[in-house]
């Protein structure tokens, strides 16, 4: 993302002009937009024209509109963003108050104005404009007959290809059908890797599976690469890292990212940091439950006691339509930072973010046990009895 201009007043009202440069920037833009904001961008409008003879025709005309945002639709697989709203600025082709949908595109600038730019939104702009935050991890999660080729970016886990091949069972004295099907499956996975993984950007490719599937696949891939003199795979051989996962389904990627060998290799990526934080939270919940809280009410109480060491919060909560509810989450983030706590904002499109979403979307690892909350709950439940 490229920041063209930032004009903010003392009360944090103002506007920002940005140019999304990559598909992932559309995800950042989706998180910046809120209902009630005003968005100015170039768009195409169908305009009816009347000729001198009275015949009516229609032309598609490119014009610049400013909309008051009413609805936002994001397609995560295509990374497309559509924003619907009413026109709030004079335009020769579109009446004031008329509805229009702007489709935001990479490499086309837009200006976003808000009555209040909060700390979470401003931080997202900083991250989006930082080149170090680009997609640098790829993963192939597989089992016999099923593979998912994913890109793990700082903000989402994108499934780029799903390969499914029916593998017949081995029969006594005849394994040829099984072996042929397995070879066909491996070949399709290799093709998906070459098609969807950009080795100029990707630092590491995780190959995760149960059993020996990953080893057999990697042996096959590099034997074929030597036979066909595939320089792309041979030159990037060192980037492939084999790890264990329980299955070939996308959710098993979290286990692969938790592997100590992977964490040390990916220590500089946000995705690995999120996974580790969630893993630490679960361990704390198991061994010291008084130091692991989740749910807004409990986490706010812990924050009042200045006990929060790490706050885990889903970016989904900052897209809440209710301004007061959103402000409550922003206030919590600011307060934890003021108290020298660490804040990790999880992407709801990451496997770790999906798991955090199942825990209400907000959780905290505490510096010291806060037992009063558990006691209060026990008292209230005994009173109810």
LINUR-V640545 format. One line per field, one symbol per residue. ss: DSSP state (H for helix, E for strand, C for the rest). psi: psi as a letter, one per 20 degrees, with the letter a starting at -180 (. if undefined). A space follows every 10 residues. Layout:
ss->???
psi->???
This chain:
ss->CEEEEEEECC CCCEEEEEEC CCHHHHHHHH HHCCCCCEEE EEEEEEEEEE CCCCCEEEEE EEEEEEEEEE EEEEECCCCE EEEEEEECCC CCCCCCCCEE EEEECCCCCE EEEECCCCHH HHHHHHHHCC HHHCCCEEEE EEECCEEEEE EECCCEEEEE EEEECCCCCC ECCECHHHHH HHHHHHHHHH HHHHHHCCCC CCCEEEEEEC CCHHHHHHHH HHHHHHHHCC HHHHHCHHHE EEEECCCCCH HHHHHHHHCH HHHHHCCCCH HHHHHHHHHH HHHHHHHCHH HEEECHHHHH HHHHCCCEEE EEEEHHHHHC CCHHHHHHHH HHHHHHHHCC CEEEEECCEC HHHHHHHHCC CEEEEECCCC CHHHHHHHHH HHHHC
psi->ppogqonprh jjraqppqop hrhhhhgggh ihqqpirppp rprppoppqp rhiiqprqqp pprpqoqoph qpppohgilq pppqaqpjqp phhpqpiqqq ppopqqjpqq pppqhoorhg ghhhggghio hikrojpqqo pqroipqpoq porhiqopoh qppppooqqp qpiojggggg hgggggghgg ghghhipoih gphpopoprr bjggghghgg ghghhggjln hggghjhiip pprqqiajqh hihgghhiph hghhhkhjqh ghggggghgh ghgghghmhi joqqpggghh ghhhjkipgp popqihhijp hogggghghg gggggghhjk rppooqpijq hhhgghhiki iprqpqhqqn ihghgggggh hhgh.
